[in-house]
Amino acid sequence: MRFDGLRFTVFDKRNTPEFKSNVVTALLEDGAQALWIGTDRGLNRFRNSKFSLFPAKDGLADNSIFTVAEDHGAIFG
């Protein structure tokens, strides 16, 4: 969800193809001000007004993300 000062915009799997689930389990704003969103179906990043999906097939141990952490610029889910 985003608030521009006047309106809320909801991002979910109906209007955002990168969201494979509406179940958000973890959030992290990293040092570069990107928002990392853990779900039960993968890890999403919101940066520069664009979403990117990082599913297990891209190297995560599992699609269920319950914790997101940053360590010296590296993101762990």
ABEGO torsion letter per residue (X at the ends): XBBAGABBBBBBAAABAABABABBABBBBBAAGBBBBBBAAEBBBBBGGBBBBBBAAAGBABABBABBBBBGGBBBX
